Amino acid sequence: MKIVLGSRGSKLALIQTQLVLNKLKQHYPENEYEIKVIHTKGDKILNQSLEKIGDKGLFVKEIEQQLLNHEIDIAVHSMKDMPSQCVEGLVFTDTLENADCRDCLVLNGYDSLNDLPIGATIATGSKRRKYQLLKLRSDLNIVDIRGNIHTRIQKMVDNHYDGLVLAAAGLERIERKDLISEYLDPHIFVPACAQGMLGIEVRENDILYDMINNISDKDATYKMKLECTFLETINGSCHIPVGAYVEVYKDNIHIDALLGNEEGKLIKETCVFDKDNAFDQIQQLALKMKGQLENE
């Protein structure tokens, strides 16, 4: 059987897709594997902020369409970049081992957030990151930035920005952890839901669903599903700040949850839930936070 994996064309996207290919090849060597690069609308329009051109779907629509058309068999994404609802006819499999979930600072001549001068300019394309930064340092000048990791770093240099906020997982996977100036504590600076995790998408009722689940990481999948439950209940888009960081223990789970609006109002909750009803409790937490934000 020939299996075609679809991927965006950035170095990070291709590395992540290769991780899935390697795992499949290791366990199912009898198959033939190929990676197909697919350029999405979100990859082509880099001179406008994401909120002006659409939602997270801009980075996956073309890939998902090829999956539905049987032009590819598996789509590999960064799970944090996926819309909260799956396209009809497609499903997510379980995931592989997750990378570092934390956000980090890549600074231009400085060592940490505290070292930055008053009014320093930090670039990010995320409102979740923007408003959390401003909570920590209200004096910062936050500017919008788009593009892959290398593009963003080059823009930082060319525009003399003082720094960037990026996902540590991306730098880890492209083997550039040396660029990280400071990791941001996920209990304080809440990451995106499922940050550092791979979103592996296949067609409904496809044999590949079971094949991938058989080689997946169950602990990472459980954590991913808990964090995504929060996102799905919020029905969060890229236009509002939303994040969740879950730690799993023997009998319970610990969650730091974040929700905000486009004006920068943020609500953060920290809770401990029993494993037996963790999904229901996370849904209730999300609804409570959503109602609280709407009523303020």
TIKOLGU-150840 format. One record per atom (N, C-alpha, C): residue in one letter; atom name; z, x, y. Coordinates in steps of 0.1 Angstrom, whole numbers, always signed. Layout:
BEGIN
r  a  zz  xx  yy
a  CA  Z  X  Y
...
//
This chain:
BEGIN
r  a  zz  xx  yy
m  N  +0  +8  -12
m  CA  +0  +0  +0
m  C  +0  +9  +12
k  N  -9  +5  +22
k  CA  -9  +12  +35
k  C  +0  +5  +45
i  N  +9  +12  +51
i  CA  +18  +6  +61
i  C  +16  +12  +74
v  N  +13  +4  +84
v  CA  +10  +9  +98
v  C  +21  +5  +107
l  N  +27  +15  +113
l  CA  +38  +13  +122
l  C  +33  +14  +137
g  N  +36  +4  +145
g  CA  +32  +4  +159
g  C  +43  +9  +168
s  N  +38  +17  +178
s  CA  +48  +23  +187
s  C  +42  +24  +201
r  N  +50  +24  +211
r  CA  +46  +28  +224
r  C  +43  +43  +224
g  N  +36  +48  +235
g  CA  +31  +62  +234
g  C  +39  +73  +239
s  N  +51  +70  +244
s  CA  +60  +80  +250
s  C  +65  +89  +238
k  N  +70  +101  +242
k  CA  +75  +110  +232
k  C  +87  +104  +225
l  N  +96  +97  +232
l  CA  +107  +91  +226
l  C  +103  +80  +217
a  N  +94  +72  +221
a  CA  +90  +61  +212
a  C  +84  +66  +199
l  N  +76  +76  +200
l  CA  +69  +82  +188
l  C  +80  +89  +179
i  N  +90  +95  +185
i  CA  +100  +101  +177
i  C  +108  +91  +169
q  N  +111  +80  +176
q  CA  +119  +69  +170
q  C  +110  +62  +159
t  N  +98  +61  +161
t  CA  +89  +55  +150
t  C  +88  +64  +138
q  N  +87  +77  +141
q  CA  +87  +87  +131
q  C  +99  +87  +122
l  N  +111  +84  +128
l  CA  +123  +83  +121
l  C  +123  +72  +110
v  N  +117  +61  +114
v  CA  +115  +50  +105
v  C  +105  +53  +94
l  N  +94  +59  +98
l  CA  +84  +64  +88
l  C  +90  +73  +78
n  N  +97  +83  +83
n  CA  +103  +93  +74
n  C  +112  +87  +64
k  N  +120  +77  +69
k  CA  +130  +71  +60
k  C  +123  +63  +49
l  N  +112  +56  +53
l  CA  +104  +48  +44
l  C  +97  +57  +34
k  N  +92  +68  +39
k  CA  +84  +77  +30
k  C  +94  +83  +20
q  N  +106  +86  +24
q  CA  +116  +92  +15
q  C  +119  +83  +3
h  N  +120  +70  +6
h  CA  +125  +60  -4
h  C  +113  +53  -11
y  N  +102  +53  -4
y  CA  +90  +46  -10
y  C  +78  +56  -9
p  N  +78  +67  -16
p  CA  +67  +77  -14
p  C  +54  +73  -19
e  N  +53  +62  -27
e  CA  +41  +57  -33
e  C  +31  +51  -22
n  N  +37  +48  -10
n  CA  +29  +41  +0
n  C  +22  +52  +10
e  N  +12  +47  +17
e  CA  +5  +55  +27
e  C  +10  +50  +41
y  N  +13  +59  +50
y  CA  +19  +55  +62
y  C  +11  +61  +74
e  N  +11  +53  +85
e  CA  +3  +57  +97
e  C  +10  +51  +109
i  N  +10  +59  +120
i  CA  +15  +54  +133
i  C  +4  +50  +142
k  N  +4  +39  +148
k  CA  -6  +34  +157
k  C  +0  +33  +171
v  N  -5  +40  +181
v  CA  +0  +39  +195
v  C  -6  +27  +202
i  N  +3  +19  +208
i  CA  -1  +7  +215
i  C  +4  +8  +230
h  N  -5  +7  +239
h  CA  -1  +8  +253
h  C  +2  -6  +259
t  N  +14  -8  +264
t  CA  +18  -21  +269
t  C  +16  -22  +284
k  N  +17  -34  +289
k  CA  +16  -37  +303
k  C  +27  -30  +311
g  N  +39  -30  +306
g  CA  +50  -23  +312
g  C  +48  -8  +313
d  N  +40  -2  +304
d  CA  +38  +12  +305
d  C  +27  +16  +315
k  N  +19  +6  +318
k  CA  +8  +9  +327
k  C  +11  +7  +342
i  N  +21  -2  +345
i  CA  +25  -5  +358
i  C  +38  +2  +361
l  N  +37  +13  +368
l  CA  +49  +21  +370
l  C  +53  +22  +385
n  N  +45  +15  +394
n  CA  +48  +16  +408
n  C  +55  +4  +413
q  N  +60  -5  +404
q  CA  +68  -16  +409
q  C  +80  -17  +400
s  N  +91  -23  +406
s  CA  +103  -25  +398
s  C  +100  -36  +387
l  N  +108  -35  +377
l  CA  +106  -44  +365
l  C  +108  -59  +370
e  N  +118  -61  +379
e  CA  +121  -75  +382
e  C  +109  -81  +390
k  N  +100  -73  +396
k  CA  +89  -78  +403
k  C  +77  -81  +394
i  N  +76  -75  +383
i  CA  +64  -77  +374
i  C  +67  -85  +362
g  N  +80  -87  +359
g  CA  +83  -96  +347
g  C  +96  -92  +340
d  N  +96  -94  +327
d  CA  +108  -92  +320
d  C  +106  -81  +309
k  N  +116  -80  +300
k  CA  +116  -69  +290
k  C  +103  -71  +281
g  N  +98  -83  +280
g  CA  +87  -86  +271
g  C  +74  -78  +275
l  N  +74  -73  +288
l  CA  +62  -65  +292
l  C  +60  -52  +284
f  N  +71  -48  +277
f  CA  +70  -36  +270
f  C  +68  -38  +255
v  N  +67  -51  +251
v  CA  +66  -53  +236
v  C  +55  -64  +233
k  N  +50  -71  +243
k  CA  +41  -82  +240
k  C  +29  -78  +232
e  N  +22  -67  +237
e  CA  +10  -63  +230
e  C  +13  -58  +216
i  N  +25  -51  +214
i  CA  +29  -47  +201
i  C  +31  -58  +191
e  N  +39  -68  +196
e  CA  +42  -80  +188
e  C  +29  -88  +185
q  N  +20  -88  +194
q  CA  +7  -95  +191
q  C  +0  -89  +180
q  N  -1  -75  +180
q  CA  -8  -68  +169
q  C  +0  -70  +156
l  N  +13  -71  +156
l  CA  +21  -74  +144
l  C  +17  -88  +139
l  N  +16  -98  +147
l  CA  +13  -111  +143
l  C  -2  -112  +138
n  N  -10  -103  +143
n  CA  -24  -103  +139
n  C  -27  -94  +127
h  N  -16  -89  +121
h  CA  -17  -80  +110
h  C  -25  -67  +113
e  N  -25  -63  +125
e  CA  -31  -50  +129
e  C  -21  -39  +127
i  N  -9  -42  +127
i  CA  +2  -33  +123
i  C  +11  -41  +114
d  N  +20  -33  +107
d  CA  +29  -40  +98
d  C  +44  -39  +102
i  N  +47  -29  +110
i  CA  +61  -27  +115
i  C  +60  -23  +130
a  N  +69  -29  +138
a  CA  +70  -25  +152
a  C  +84  -18  +154
v  N  +84  -6  +160
v  CA  +96  +1  +162
v  C  +99  +1  +177
h  N  +111  -3  +181
h  CA  +114  -4  +196
h  C  +128  +2  +198
s  N  +132  +5  +210
s  CA  +146  +7  +214
s  C  +152  -7  +215
m  N  +162  -10  +207
m  CA  +167  -24  +206
m  C  +172  -28  +220
k  N  +177  -19  +228
k  CA  +183  -23  +241
k  C  +172  -29  +250
d  N  +159  -25  +248
d  CA  +148  -30  +256
d  C  +142  -43  +252
m  N  +147  -49  +241
m  CA  +141  -61  +236
m  C  +147  -73  +242
p  N  +138  -84  +244
p  CA  +143  -97  +249
p  C  +153  -102  +239
s  N  +162  -111  +244
s  CA  +173  -116  +236
s  C  +168  -125  +225
q  N  +155  -131  +226
q  CA  +150  -140  +216
q  C  +137  -133  +209
c  N  +136  -134  +196
c  CA  +125  -129  +189
c  C  +113  -139  +190
v  N  +101  -133  +190
v  CA  +89  -141  +190
v  C  +88  -149  +177
e  N  +83  -162  +178
e  CA  +82  -170  +166
e  C  +72  -163  +156
g  N  +77  -162  +144
g  CA  +69  -156  +133
g  C  +73  -142  +130
l  N  +82  -136  +139
l  CA  +86  -122  +137
l  C  +102  -122  +136
v  N  +107  -112  +129
v  CA  +121  -110  +127
v  C  +125  -96  +128
f  N  +137  -93  +132
f  CA  +143  -80  +131
f  C  +149  -77  +118
t  N  +146  -65  +112
t  CA  +153  -61  +100
t  C  +167  -55  +104
d  N  +174  -51  +94
d  CA  +186  -43  +97
d  C  +181  -29  +104
t  N  +190  -22  +109
t  CA  +186  -10  +117
t  C  +191  +3  +109
l  N  +186  +14  +114
l  CA  +190  +27  +108
l  C  +202  +32  +115
e  N  +207  +44  +112
e  CA  +219  +50  +118
e  C  +216  +50  +133
n  N  +227  +47  +141
n  CA  +225  +47  +156
n  C  +228  +60  +162
a  N  +222  +62  +173
a  CA  +225  +75  +181
a  C  +236  +71  +191
d  N  +239  +81  +200
d  CA  +249  +79  +210
d  C  +246  +67  +219
c  N  +256  +58  +220
c  CA  +253  +46  +228
c  C  +256  +48  +243
r  N  +261  +59  +247
r  CA  +266  +60  +261
r  C  +254  +62  +271
d  N  +257  +58  +283
d  CA  +248  +62  +295
d  C  +253  +76  +299
c  N  +244  +83  +306
c  CA  +248  +96  +311
c  C  +241  +99  +324
l  N  +246  +109  +331
l  CA  +241  +113  +343
l  C  +233  +126  +341
v  N  +221  +126  +347
v  CA  +213  +139  +348
v  C  +212  +142  +362
l  N  +220  +152  +366
l  CA  +221  +155  +381
l  C  +213  +167  +385
n  N  +209  +167  +398
n  CA  +201  +177  +403
n  C  +210  +187  +412
g  N  +216  +196  +404
g  CA  +225  +206  +411
g  C  +239  +203  +412
y  N  +244  +192  +405
y  CA  +258  +188  +405
y  C  +263  +187  +391
d  N  +276  +187  +389
d  CA  +281  +187  +375
d  C  +286  +173  +371
s  N  +290  +164  +380
s  CA  +296  +152  +376
s  C  +295  +141  +388
l  N  +298  +129  +385
l  CA  +298  +118  +395
l  C  +307  +122  +406
n  N  +318  +127  +403
n  CA  +328  +131  +414
n  C  +323  +142  +423
d  N  +314  +150  +418
d  CA  +309  +162  +426
d  C  +299  +158  +436
l  N  +293  +146  +434
l  CA  +282  +142  +443
l  C  +287  +140  +457
p  N  +279  +144  +467
p  CA  +283  +142  +481
p  C  +283  +128  +485
i  N  +289  +124  +496
i  CA  +289  +111  +501
i  C  +274  +107  +504
g  N  +270  +95  +500
g  CA  +257  +90  +503
g  C  +246  +96  +493
a  N  +250  +103  +483
a  CA  +240  +109  +473
a  C  +231  +98  +468
t  N  +219  +102  +465
t  CA  +208  +93  +460
t  C  +207  +94  +445
i  N  +210  +83  +438
i  CA  +208  +82  +423
i  C  +198  +72  +420
a  N  +189  +75  +410
a  CA  +178  +67  +406
a  C  +181  +60  +393
t  N  +178  +47  +392
t  CA  +179  +40  +380
t  C  +170  +27  +381
g  N  +165  +22  +370
g  CA  +157  +10  +370
g  C  +165  -2  +365
s  N  +178  +0  +363
s  CA  +187  -10  +357
s  C  +197  -15  +367
k  N  +198  -28  +368
k  CA  +209  -34  +377
k  C  +222  -32  +370
r  N  +223  -33  +357
r  CA  +236  -30  +350
r  C  +241  -16  +354
r  N  +233  -6  +354
r  CA  +237  +7  +358
r  C  +239  +8  +373
k  N  +231  +2  +381
k  CA  +232  +2  +396
k  C  +246  -3  +400
y  N  +249  -15  +396
y  CA  +261  -21  +401
y  C  +274  -15  +395
q  N  +273  -10  +383
q  CA  +285  -3  +378
q  C  +287  +11  +385
l  N  +276  +17  +389
l  CA  +277  +29  +397
l  C  +284  +26  +410
l  N  +279  +16  +417
l  CA  +285  +12  +430
l  C  +299  +8  +429
k  N  +304  +3  +417
k  CA  +318  +0  +415
k  C  +326  +13  +415
l  N  +320  +23  +410
l  CA  +327  +36  +409
l  C  +326  +44  +422
r  N  +314  +43  +428
r  CA  +311  +51  +441
r  C  +303  +42  +450
s  N  +310  +34  +458
s  CA  +303  +25  +467
s  C  +294  +31  +478
d  N  +296  +44  +480
d  CA  +288  +52  +490
d  C  +275  +56  +485
l  N  +272  +55  +472
l  CA  +259  +60  +467
l  C  +247  +52  +472
n  N  +236  +59  +473
n  CA  +223  +53  +476
n  C  +216  +52  +463
i  N  +214  +39  +458
i  CA  +208  +37  +445
i  C  +193  +33  +448
v  N  +184  +41  +442
v  CA  +169  +38  +443
v  C  +164  +34  +429
d  N  +153  +26  +430
d  CA  +147  +22  +417
d  C  +137  +33  +412
i  N  +137  +33  +399
i  CA  +128  +43  +392
i  C  +122  +37  +379
r  N  +110  +40  +376
r  CA  +104  +36  +363
r  C  +97  +47  +356
g  N  +94  +45  +344
g  CA  +87  +56  +336
g  C  +95  +61  +324
n  N  +89  +69  +316
n  CA  +96  +75  +305
n  C  +105  +86  +310
i  N  +112  +92  +301
i  CA  +123  +102  +304
i  C  +117  +113  +313
h  N  +106  +119  +308
h  CA  +100  +131  +315
h  C  +95  +127  +329
t  N  +89  +115  +330
t  CA  +84  +110  +343
t  C  +95  +108  +352
r  N  +106  +103  +348
r  CA  +118  +100  +357
r  C  +124  +114  +361
i  N  +125  +123  +352
i  CA  +131  +136  +356
i  C  +121  +143  +366
q  N  +108  +142  +365
q  CA  +99  +148  +374
q  C  +100  +141  +388
k  N  +101  +128  +388
k  CA  +103  +120  +400
k  C  +116  +124  +407
m  N  +126  +127  +400
m  CA  +139  +131  +406
m  C  +137  +144  +413
v  N  +130  +154  +407
v  CA  +127  +167  +413
v  C  +118  +165  +425
d  N  +107  +158  +423
d  CA  +97  +157  +434
d  C  +103  +150  +446
n  N  +111  +140  +444
n  CA  +117  +132  +455
n  C  +130  +137  +460
h  N  +135  +148  +454
h  CA  +148  +154  +458
h  C  +160  +144  +456
y  N  +159  +135  +446
y  CA  +170  +127  +443
y  C  +182  +136  +438
d  N  +194  +131  +439
d  CA  +205  +139  +434
d  C  +208  +136  +419
g  N  +202  +126  +414
g  CA  +204  +124  +399
g  C  +198  +111  +394
l  N  +199  +110  +381
l  CA  +194  +98  +373
l  C  +205  +93  +364
v  N  +204  +80  +360
v  CA  +212  +75  +349
v  C  +203  +73  +338
l  N  +205  +78  +326
l  CA  +197  +76  +314
l  C  +206  +73  +302
a  N  +199  +68  +292
a  CA  +206  +66  +279
a  C  +207  +80  +272
a  N  +220  +83  +268
a  CA  +222  +96  +261
a  C  +213  +97  +248
a  N  +211  +85  +242
a  CA  +204  +85  +229
a  C  +190  +90  +231
g  N  +183  +87  +242
g  CA  +170  +91  +244
g  C  +169  +106  +245
l  N  +178  +112  +253
l  CA  +178  +126  +255
l  C  +182  +133  +242
e  N  +191  +127  +234
e  CA  +195  +132  +221
e  C  +182  +133  +212
r  N  +175  +122  +211
r  CA  +164  +121  +202
r  C  +152  +130  +206
i  N  +150  +133  +219
i  CA  +139  +143  +222
i  C  +145  +157  +223
e  N  +157  +159  +219
e  CA  +164  +172  +218
e  C  +165  +178  +232
r  N  +169  +170  +242
r  CA  +172  +176  +255
r  C  +186  +172  +260
k  N  +196  +173  +251
k  CA  +210  +170  +255
k  C  +214  +180  +265
d  N  +207  +191  +266
d  CA  +211  +201  +276
d  C  +209  +196  +291
l  N  +202  +186  +292
l  CA  +200  +180  +306
l  C  +211  +172  +311
i  N  +220  +168  +301
i  CA  +231  +159  +305
i  C  +242  +166  +313
s  N  +244  +161  +325
s  CA  +255  +166  +333
s  C  +269  +160  +330
e  N  +268  +147  +327
e  CA  +281  +140  +324
e  C  +278  +128  +316
y  N  +286  +126  +305
y  CA  +286  +113  +298
y  C  +295  +103  +305
l  N  +291  +90  +305
l  CA  +298  +80  +311
l  C  +306  +72  +301
d  N  +319  +71  +303
d  CA  +328  +65  +293
d  C  +324  +50  +291
p  N  +320  +46  +278
p  CA  +315  +33  +276
p  C  +326  +22  +278
h  N  +339  +25  +278
h  CA  +349  +16  +281
h  C  +349  +12  +296
i  N  +345  +22  +304
i  CA  +344  +20  +318
i  C  +330  +16  +323
f  N  +321  +23  +319
f  CA  +307  +21  +322
f  C  +300  +15  +310
v  N  +299  +2  +309
v  CA  +295  -5  +297
v  C  +280  -3  +295
p  N  +276  +1  +283
p  CA  +262  +3  +280
p  C  +255  -10  +278
a  N  +242  -9  +277
a  CA  +234  -21  +273
a  C  +237  -25  +259
c  N  +235  -38  +256
c  CA  +238  -42  +242
c  C  +228  -35  +233
a  N  +233  -29  +222
a  CA  +226  -22  +212
a  C  +219  -10  +217
q  N  +225  -4  +227
q  CA  +219  +9  +232
q  C  +221  +20  +221
g  N  +211  +28  +219
g  CA  +211  +39  +209
g  C  +206  +34  +196
m  N  +202  +21  +195
m  CA  +198  +16  +182
m  C  +183  +12  +181
l  N  +178  +13  +170
l  CA  +164  +10  +168
l  C  +162  -5  +165
g  N  +152  -11  +171
g  CA  +148  -25  +168
g  C  +136  -24  +159
i  N  +137  -28  +147
i  CA  +126  -27  +137
i  C  +122  -41  +134
e  N  +109  -44  +138
e  CA  +104  -58  +138
e  C  +93  -59  +127
v  N  +93  -70  +119
v  CA  +83  -73  +109
v  C  +80  -88  +110
r  N  +69  -91  +102
r  CA  +66  -105  +101
r  C  +76  -113  +92
e  N  +78  -125  +95
e  CA  +87  -133  +86
e  C  +81  -134  +72
n  N  +90  -133  +62
n  CA  +87  -134  +48
n  C  +78  -123  +43
d  N  +79  -111  +50
d  CA  +71  -100  +46
d  C  +80  -91  +37
i  N  +74  -85  +27
i  CA  +81  -77  +17
i  C  +88  -65  +24
l  N  +82  -61  +36
l  CA  +88  -50  +43
l  C  +102  -53  +48
y  N  +105  -65  +50
y  CA  +119  -69  +55
y  C  +129  -64  +45
d  N  +127  -67  +32
d  CA  +137  -63  +22
d  C  +136  -48  +20
m  N  +125  -42  +21
m  CA  +123  -27  +19
m  C  +131  -20  +30
i  N  +130  -24  +42
i  CA  +138  -17  +53
i  C  +152  -20  +52
n  N  +156  -32  +49
n  CA  +170  -36  +47
n  C  +177  -27  +36
n  N  +169  -24  +26
n  CA  +175  -16  +15
n  C  +178  -2  +19
i  N  +172  +3  +30
i  CA  +174  +17  +34
i  C  +182  +18  +47
s  N  +187  +7  +52
s  CA  +193  +6  +65
s  C  +207  +11  +65
d  N  +213  +12  +77
d  CA  +227  +16  +78
d  C  +235  +3  +81
k  N  +243  -1  +72
k  CA  +250  -14  +73
k  C  +260  -14  +85
d  N  +267  -3  +87
d  CA  +277  -3  +98
d  C  +270  -4  +111
a  N  +259  +3  +113
a  CA  +252  +3  +126
a  C  +246  -11  +128
t  N  +241  -17  +117
t  CA  +236  -31  +118
t  C  +246  -41  +122
y  N  +258  -40  +116
y  CA  +269  -49  +120
y  C  +272  -48  +135
k  N  +274  -36  +139
k  CA  +276  -33  +154
k  C  +265  -39  +162
m  N  +253  -37  +158
m  CA  +241  -41  +166
m  C  +241  -57  +167
k  N  +244  -63  +156
k  CA  +244  -78  +156
k  C  +255  -84  +164
l  N  +267  -77  +164
l  CA  +278  -82  +173
l  C  +274  -81  +188
e  N  +269  -69  +192
e  CA  +265  -67  +206
e  C  +253  -77  +210
c  N  +244  -79  +201
c  CA  +233  -87  +204
c  C  +237  -102  +204
t  N  +247  -105  +197
t  CA  +253  -119  +198
t  C  +257  -122  +212
f  N  +264  -112  +218
f  CA  +268  -114  +232
f  C  +255  -116  +241
l  N  +245  -108  +240
l  CA  +233  -109  +248
l  C  +226  -122  +246
e  N  +225  -126  +233
e  CA  +218  -139  +230
e  C  +225  -151  +236
t  N  +238  -150  +235
t  CA  +246  -162  +240
t  C  +245  -162  +256
i  N  +244  -151  +262
i  CA  +242  -151  +277
i  C  +228  -155  +280
n  N  +219  -152  +270
n  CA  +204  -153  +272
n  C  +200  -144  +283
g  N  +205  -132  +282
g  CA  +203  -122  +293
g  C  +189  -117  +294
s  N  +185  -114  +307
s  CA  +172  -108  +310
s  C  +174  -95  +316
c  N  +163  -89  +320
c  CA  +165  -76  +327
c  C  +169  -78  +342
h  N  +169  -91  +346
h  CA  +172  -93  +360
h  C  +187  -94  +363
i  N  +195  -95  +353
i  CA  +210  -96  +355
i  C  +217  -85  +348
p  N  +228  -80  +353
p  CA  +235  -69  +346
p  C  +243  -75  +334
v  N  +240  -70  +323
v  CA  +247  -75  +311
v  C  +248  -63  +301
g  N  +260  -62  +295
g  CA  +262  -51  +285
g  C  +273  -54  +276
a  N  +273  -47  +264
a  CA  +284  -49  +255
a  C  +286  -36  +247
y  N  +298  -32  +245
y  CA  +301  -20  +237
y  C  +311  -24  +226
v  N  +308  -23  +214
v  CA  +316  -28  +203
v  C  +321  -15  +194
e  N  +334  -15  +191
e  CA  +339  -5  +182
e  C  +344  -13  +170
v  N  +341  -9  +158
v  CA  +345  -16  +146
v  C  +356  -8  +139
y  N  +367  -16  +136
y  CA  +378  -10  +129
y  C  +380  -17  +115
k  N  +390  -14  +108
k  CA  +392  -19  +94
k  C  +393  -35  +94
d  N  +401  -40  +103
d  CA  +404  -55  +103
d  C  +399  -62  +115
n  N  +395  -54  +126
n  CA  +391  -61  +138
n  C  +380  -53  +145
i  N  +376  -59  +156
i  CA  +366  -52  +164
i  C  +371  -53  +179
h  N  +367  -42  +186
h  CA  +370  -41  +200
h  C  +358  -42  +208
i  N  +357  -50  +218
i  CA  +345  -52  +226
i  C  +349  -51  +241
d  N  +340  -43  +248
d  CA  +340  -42  +262
d  C  +327  -49  +266
a  N  +328  -60  +274
a  CA  +317  -68  +277
a  C  +315  -69  +293
l  N  +303  -69  +297
l  CA  +300  -69  +311
l  C  +289  -80  +314
l  N  +291  -87  +325
l  CA  +282  -97  +330
l  C  +282  -97  +345
g  N  +270  -98  +351
g  CA  +270  -99  +365
g  C  +258  -107  +370
n  N  +256  -108  +383
n  CA  +245  -115  +389
n  C  +236  -106  +397
e  N  +226  -111  +402
e  CA  +216  -102  +409
e  C  +222  -97  +422
e  N  +232  -103  +427
e  CA  +238  -99  +440
e  C  +249  -88  +438
g  N  +252  -84  +425
g  CA  +261  -74  +423
g  C  +275  -78  +419
k  N  +278  -91  +418
k  CA  +291  -95  +413
k  C  +292  -92  +398
l  N  +303  -85  +394
l  CA  +304  -81  +380
l  C  +317  -87  +375
i  N  +317  -91  +362
i  CA  +329  -95  +354
i  C  +329  -86  +342
k  N  +341  -80  +339
k  CA  +342  -72  +327
k  C  +354  -77  +320
e  N  +353  -78  +307
e  CA  +363  -82  +298
e  C  +365  -72  +286
t  N  +377  -70  +282
t  CA  +380  -62  +271
t  C  +388  -70  +261
c  N  +383  -71  +248
c  CA  +390  -80  +239
c  C  +390  -74  +225
v  N  +400  -78  +217
v  CA  +401  -74  +203
v  C  +400  -87  +195
f  N  +391  -88  +185
f  CA  +389  -99  +177
f  C  +390  -96  +162
d  N  +395  -105  +154
d  CA  +395  -104  +140
d  C  +381  -103  +135
k  N  +378  -95  +124
k  CA  +365  -94  +119
k  C  +360  -108  +113
d  N  +370  -116  +108
d  CA  +367  -128  +101
d  C  +359  -138  +110
n  N  +362  -138  +123
n  CA  +356  -147  +132
n  C  +350  -140  +145
a  N  +346  -128  +143
a  CA  +342  -120  +154
a  C  +330  -126  +161
f  N  +320  -130  +154
f  CA  +308  -136  +160
f  C  +311  -148  +168
d  N  +319  -157  +163
d  CA  +322  -169  +170
d  C  +330  -166  +183
q  N  +339  -156  +182
q  CA  +348  -152  +193
q  C  +339  -145  +204
i  N  +329  -138  +200
i  CA  +320  -131  +210
i  C  +312  -142  +217
q  N  +307  -152  +210
q  CA  +300  -163  +216
q  C  +309  -170  +226
q  N  +321  -173  +222
q  CA  +330  -180  +232
q  C  +333  -171  +244
l  N  +335  -158  +242
l  CA  +337  -149  +253
l  C  +325  -149  +262
a  N  +313  -148  +257
a  CA  +301  -148  +265
a  C  +300  -161  +273
l  N  +303  -173  +267
l  CA  +302  -185  +274
l  C  +313  -186  +285
k  N  +324  -181  +282
k  CA  +335  -181  +292
k  C  +331  -172  +304
m  N  +326  -161  +302
m  CA  +322  -152  +313
m  C  +310  -158  +321
k  N  +301  -164  +314
k  CA  +290  -170  +320
k  C  +295  -181  +330
g  N  +304  -190  +325
g  CA  +309  -201  +333
g  C  +317  -196  +345
q  N  +325  -185  +342
q  CA  +333  -179  +353
q  C  +324  -174  +364
l  N  +313  -167  +360
l  CA  +304  -162  +370
l  C  +297  -173  +378
e  N  +293  -183  +371
e  CA  +286  -194  +378
e  C  +295  -202  +388
n  N  +308  -202  +385
n  CA  +318  -209  +393
n  C  +323  -201  +405
e  N  +320  -189  +405
e  CA  +326  -180  +416
e  C  +316  -180  +428
//
